[in-house]
Amino acid sequence: MYVTLVYVHVKAECADAFIAATRENHLASTCEPGNRRFDVLRDAADPARFVLYEAYASAADAQAHKDTPHYRAWRDAVAPMMAEPRAGVAYVGLFPQEP
């Protein structure tokens, strides 16, 4: 499994708009072939910080996600909301294992 944790810090006044845009991206992303999880987490101590946990069956599936209309719409919509550039860190998922 190919996993990316995306660390996001938005301007405080943009948190609600970020959540709304991200919900749409989340819903569409979970329908993609190859998607295993797409979790959206909000920092309990700082409500302007988020982590997206994106798990795909392969690196190719993760890359295909970036070519979808819903990802591109999300990327463009949230760009002006950022307090700092978002950072994606790639991981290799070990457990659970794919059957």
Contacts in CASP RR format, 6 or more apart in sequence:
PFRMAT RR
TARGET T0000
AUTHOR 0000-0000-0000
METHOD contacts of the structure
MODEL  1
MYVTLVYVHVKAECADAFIAATRENHLASTCEPGNRRFDVLRDAADPARF
VLYEAYASAADAQAHKDTPHYRAWRDAVAPMMAEPRAGVAYVGLFPQEP
1 36 0 8 1.000
1 55 0 8 1.000
1 56 0 8 1.000
1 57 0 8 1.000
1 92 0 8 1.000
1 93 0 8 1.000
1 98 0 8 1.000
2 55 0 8 1.000
2 56 0 8 1.000
2 57 0 8 1.000
2 58 0 8 1.000
2 59 0 8 1.000
2 61 0 8 1.000
2 62 0 8 1.000
2 90 0 8 1.000
2 91 0 8 1.000
2 92 0 8 1.000
2 93 0 8 1.000
3 53 0 8 1.000
3 54 0 8 1.000
3 55 0 8 1.000
3 56 0 8 1.000
3 90 0 8 1.000
3 91 0 8 1.000
3 92 0 8 1.000
3 93 0 8 1.000
4 52 0 8 1.000
4 54 0 8 1.000
4 62 0 8 1.000
4 88 0 8 1.000
4 89 0 8 1.000
4 90 0 8 1.000
4 91 0 8 1.000
5 51 0 8 1.000
5 52 0 8 1.000
5 53 0 8 1.000
5 54 0 8 1.000
5 88 0 8 1.000
5 89 0 8 1.000
5 91 0 8 1.000
6 51 0 8 1.000
6 52 0 8 1.000
6 54 0 8 1.000
6 86 0 8 1.000
6 87 0 8 1.000
6 88 0 8 1.000
6 89 0 8 1.000
7 49 0 8 1.000
7 50 0 8 1.000
7 51 0 8 1.000
7 86 0 8 1.000
7 87 0 8 1.000
7 88 0 8 1.000
7 89 0 8 1.000
8 18 0 8 1.000
8 49 0 8 1.000
8 50 0 8 1.000
8 51 0 8 1.000
8 52 0 8 1.000
8 78 0 8 1.000
8 82 0 8 1.000
8 86 0 8 1.000
9 48 0 8 1.000
9 49 0 8 1.000
9 50 0 8 1.000
9 82 0 8 1.000
9 83 0 8 1.000
9 84 0 8 1.000
9 86 0 8 1.000
10 18 0 8 1.000
10 48 0 8 1.000
10 49 0 8 1.000
10 50 0 8 1.000
10 78 0 8 1.000
10 81 0 8 1.000
10 82 0 8 1.000
10 83 0 8 1.000
11 48 0 8 1.000
11 81 0 8 1.000
11 82 0 8 1.000
11 83 0 8 1.000
12 47 0 8 1.000
12 48 0 8 1.000
12 83 0 8 1.000
14 48 0 8 1.000
14 80 0 8 1.000
14 81 0 8 1.000
15 47 0 8 1.000
15 48 0 8 1.000
17 81 0 8 1.000
18 50 0 8 1.000
18 78 0 8 1.000
18 81 0 8 1.000
19 40 0 8 1.000
19 42 0 8 1.000
21 74 0 8 1.000
21 77 0 8 1.000
21 78 0 8 1.000
21 81 0 8 1.000
22 40 0 8 1.000
22 50 0 8 1.000
22 52 0 8 1.000
22 74 0 8 1.000
22 78 0 8 1.000
23 40 0 8 1.000
24 70 0 8 1.000
24 73 0 8 1.000
24 74 0 8 1.000
25 70 0 8 1.000
25 71 0 8 1.000
25 73 0 8 1.000
25 74 0 8 1.000
26 38 0 8 1.000
26 40 0 8 1.000
28 68 0 8 1.000
28 70 0 8 1.000
29 35 0 8 1.000
29 38 0 8 1.000
29 54 0 8 1.000
29 65 0 8 1.000
29 68 0 8 1.000
29 70 0 8 1.000
29 71 0 8 1.000
30 38 0 8 1.000
32 56 0 8 1.000
32 61 0 8 1.000
32 64 0 8 1.000
32 65 0 8 1.000
32 68 0 8 1.000
33 61 0 8 1.000
34 56 0 8 1.000
34 57 0 8 1.000
34 58 0 8 1.000
34 61 0 8 1.000
35 54 0 8 1.000
35 55 0 8 1.000
35 56 0 8 1.000
35 57 0 8 1.000
35 61 0 8 1.000
35 65 0 8 1.000
36 55 0 8 1.000
36 56 0 8 1.000
36 57 0 8 1.000
37 53 0 8 1.000
37 54 0 8 1.000
37 55 0 8 1.000
38 52 0 8 1.000
38 53 0 8 1.000
38 54 0 8 1.000
38 55 0 8 1.000
39 52 0 8 1.000
39 53 0 8 1.000
40 50 0 8 1.000
40 51 0 8 1.000
40 52 0 8 1.000
40 53 0 8 1.000
41 50 0 8 1.000
41 51 0 8 1.000
41 52 0 8 1.000
41 53 0 8 1.000
42 49 0 8 1.000
42 50 0 8 1.000
43 49 0 8 1.000
43 50 0 8 1.000
43 51 0 8 1.000
48 83 0 8 1.000
54 62 0 8 1.000
54 65 0 8 1.000
55 93 0 8 1.000
56 62 0 8 1.000
56 65 0 8 1.000
57 98 0 8 1.000
65 71 0 8 1.000
END
